[in-house]
């Protein structure tokens, strides 16, 4: 299995993450949310690990554009799931499904954590 990076190609964080993976020789498949959508079975997994609180990007412009009632409605995994399917840009990017040697999912780009992970893997 290959590591999969999920995101949006024009996102600056996704661009930095892809460049980091390329520079470190880590093979990956890119899943474009805009073209391929959000894979619901994977989303269900992400809501558990790394968790719905981590997955909902409350710092981005998509979140700020939501009205207060919509923001206040995100209170648990089920409400987060509905909101993330309706607004894929709310997903903290990139989401990475690391497959070797452990099966782990992370959200966001942290070069220090990634370097530690790649050294372990």
C-alpha positions, 0 to 999 in steps of 0.5 A: 500500500502507498501513503495517500495525501488528501487535499486540494492542489492549490492549498499552500499547506498541501503544496508544502507537504507534497514538496516535503514528501518529494524531497524526502523520497516518500512515495505517495498518491494524491487524492484531490478533494475537488476532483475525487470528493471526500471518501466517506469510509475514510472520513469515518475513520478520520473522525475517530483518529485523528478525531473530529476536533482536529479534522475541522479547520476552524482557522480557515476562510471556509469556517469564517464564512459560515454563519454562527448557527452553522459553526455552533452546530458542529458539536460531535463527530456526526455533526462534523461529518455532515459539515465536512461532507457539505464543505470539504474545504473545512477539512484540515489539510493535508490528511495523510494516511501513512501505511508503512510500517504502521497504519496511521492518519494525520491531519495538518503539515508538521515537518518536524513530526513528519521527519520523526515519522519517516525516520521511524518508518 
